[in-house]
Amino acid sequence: MKINSEISAIVTGGASGLGEATARVLAAKGAKVTLFDLNEERGQKVAGEIGGAFAKVNVADEASVDAGFALAREKHGQERIMINCAGIGWAAKTAGRNRKTGEIKAHPIQDFQLVININLVGTFMCLSKSAAGMMTLDPLGDSGRGVIVNTASVAAQDGQIGQVAYSASKGGIVGMTLPIARDLAREGIRCNVILPGFFRHPDL
Ligand SMILES: NC(=O)c1ccc[n+]([C@@H]2O[C@H](COP(=O)([O-])OP(=O)(O)OC[C@H]3O[C@@H](n4cnc5c(N)ncnc54)[C@H](O)[C@@H]3O)[C@@H](O)[C@H]2O)c1
């Protein structure tokens, strides 16, 4: 898709790291960018610097996501680009032994559910609502109606010790992306996933 000032984009996790860098590139190419993030201070700052908009959104909360889309679409019109970068890491074993006390504990299930909820369910919630909005637009010739990019991780395929929740969430993102792409192909909406290895940025 050719990016210009007619194109509206949403980037989740846009206040930091990969999302922030992506938002800056999209804005530099002329797109109208809205950041969805929990970090209001950083999000407002980045949005101000790129001439974009910020919505304080928890991607795991449907009312919050709906409010974010309403704000973004009121300011910039229906988005044609949806980039899902929001995510959290986690470190806990399936079952672990405390080295000092010898205590044995199973992975707290609420921690596992939290990671799945933010990384996997949050990604799906944002992209499915975005796709429904994109379907109301006319296609832009061969570029179709819109583009969705999901962020998984190399941990989807090669999770390390302590990454069980994170790997499960990222494996879910990889697994759902192909059926999503098939669901949306006839509507002219592309959906892809990236699996980055470890990368540094100013906050890491
Ligand atoms: N950094 C790496 O080495 C690496 C490697 C592979 C994959 N990834 C993935 O890339 C993405 C970005 O990573 P990063 O290192 O730039 O992360 P980061 O922590 O710098 O940025 C993530 C952003 O997501 C936001 N966020 C977290 N939970 C949220 C929620 N519930 N709702 C809305 N926003 C929320 C945070 O506030 C933060 O601004 C993540 O999905 C991460 O899992 C990162």
The ligand as an SDF file (V2000), in Angstrom:
LIG
                    3D

 44 48  0  0  0  0  0  0  0  0999 V2000
   12.1860   -6.6280   22.2770 N   0  0  0  0  0  0  0  0  0  0  0  0
   12.3710   -7.8580   21.8230 C   0  0  0  0  0  0  0  0  0  0  0  0
   13.4750   -8.4040   21.8590 O   0  0  0  0  0  0  0  0  0  0  0  0
   11.2350   -8.6020   21.1860 C   0  0  0  0  0  0  0  0  0  0  0  0
   11.4980   -9.8040   20.5140 C   0  0  0  0  0  0  0  0  0  0  0  0
   10.4530  -10.4880   19.8950 C   0  0  0  0  0  0  0  0  0  0  0  0
    9.1580   -9.9840   19.9430 C   0  0  0  0  0  0  0  0  0  0  0  0
    8.9290   -8.8230   20.6040 N   0  0  0  0  0  0  0  0  0  0  0  0
    7.5520   -8.3300   20.6260 C   0  0  0  0  0  0  0  0  0  0  0  0
    7.5280   -7.0780   19.9660 O   0  0  0  0  0  0  0  0  0  0  0  0
    6.5300   -6.2530   20.5640 C   0  0  0  0  0  0  0  0  0  0  0  0
    7.1600   -4.9560   21.0260 C   0  0  0  0  0  0  0  0  0  0  0  0
    8.2280   -5.2490   21.8740 O   0  0  0  0  0  0  0  0  0  0  0  0
    9.0950   -4.0930   22.5390 P   0  0  0  0  0  0  0  0  0  0  0  0
   10.3520   -4.6980   23.0460 O   0  0  0  0  0  0  0  0  0  0  0  0
    9.1540   -2.9430   21.6110 O   0  0  0  0  0  0  0  0  0  0  0  0
    8.1650   -3.7970   23.8310 O   0  0  0  0  0  0  0  0  0  0  0  0
    8.0170   -2.5070   24.7550 P   0  0  0  0  0  0  0  0  0  0  0  0
    7.7910   -3.0330   26.1360 O   0  0  0  0  0  0  0  0  0  0  0  0
    9.1160   -1.5170   24.5290 O   0  0  0  0  0  0  0  0  0  0  0  0
    6.6590   -1.8810   24.1910 O   0  0  0  0  0  0  0  0  0  0  0  0
    5.4460   -2.5180   24.3840 C   0  0  0  0  0  0  0  0  0  0  0  0
    4.3760   -1.4580   24.5690 C   0  0  0  0  0  0  0  0  0  0  0  0
    3.1300   -2.1410   24.7550 O   0  0  0  0  0  0  0  0  0  0  0  0
    2.4110   -1.4410   25.7460 C   0  0  0  0  0  0  0  0  0  0  0  0
    1.4460   -2.3390   26.3710 N   0  0  0  0  0  0  0  0  0  0  0  0
    1.6720   -3.3740   27.2140 C   0  0  0  0  0  0  0  0  0  0  0  0
    0.5210   -3.9350   27.5960 N   0  0  0  0  0  0  0  0  0  0  0  0
   -0.4700   -3.2300   26.9830 C   0  0  0  0  0  0  0  0  0  0  0  0
   -1.8750   -3.3270   26.9890 C   0  0  0  0  0  0  0  0  0  0  0  0
   -2.5210   -4.2490   27.7310 N   0  0  0  0  0  0  0  0  0  0  0  0
   -2.5750   -2.4460   26.2340 N   0  0  0  0  0  0  0  0  0  0  0  0
   -1.9470   -1.5000   25.5060 C   0  0  0  0  0  0  0  0  0  0  0  0
   -0.6220   -1.3530   25.4650 N   0  0  0  0  0  0  0  0  0  0  0  0
    0.1040   -2.2180   26.2050 C   0  0  0  0  0  0  0  0  0  0  0  0
    3.4660   -0.9490   26.7380 C   0  0  0  0  0  0  0  0  0  0  0  0
    2.9890    0.1340   27.5190 O   0  0  0  0  0  0  0  0  0  0  0  0
    4.6010   -0.5590   25.8080 C   0  0  0  0  0  0  0  0  0  0  0  0
    4.5400    0.8000   25.4380 O   0  0  0  0  0  0  0  0  0  0  0  0
    5.9260   -7.0720   21.7120 C   0  0  0  0  0  0  0  0  0  0  0  0
    4.7480   -7.7050   21.2640 O   0  0  0  0  0  0  0  0  0  0  0  0
    7.0000   -8.0950   22.0160 C   0  0  0  0  0  0  0  0  0  0  0  0
    6.4820   -9.2770   22.5820 O   0  0  0  0  0  0  0  0  0  0  0  0
    9.9240   -8.1070   21.2170 C   0  0  0  0  0  0  0  0  0  0  0  0
  1  2  1  0
  2  3  2  0
  2  4  1  0
  4  5  1  0
  4 44  2  0
  5  6  2  0
  6  7  1  0
  7  8  2  0
  8  9  1  0
  8 44  1  0
  9 10  1  0
  9 42  1  0
 10 11  1  0
 11 12  1  0
 11 40  1  0
 12 13  1  0
 13 14  1  0
 14 15  2  0
 14 16  1  0
 14 17  1  0
 17 18  1  0
 18 19  2  0
 18 20  1  0
 18 21  1  0
 21 22  1  0
 22 23  1  0
 23 24  1  0
 23 38  1  0
 24 25  1  0
 25 26  1  0
 25 36  1  0
 26 27  1  0
 26 35  1  0
 27 28  2  0
 28 29  1  0
 29 30  1  0
 29 35  2  0
 30 31  1  0
 30 32  2  0
 32 33  1  0
 33 34  2  0
 34 35  1  0
 36 37  1  0
 36 38  1  0
 38 39  1  0
 40 41  1  0
 40 42  1  0
 42 43  1  0
M  CHG  2   8   1  16  -1
M  END
$$$$
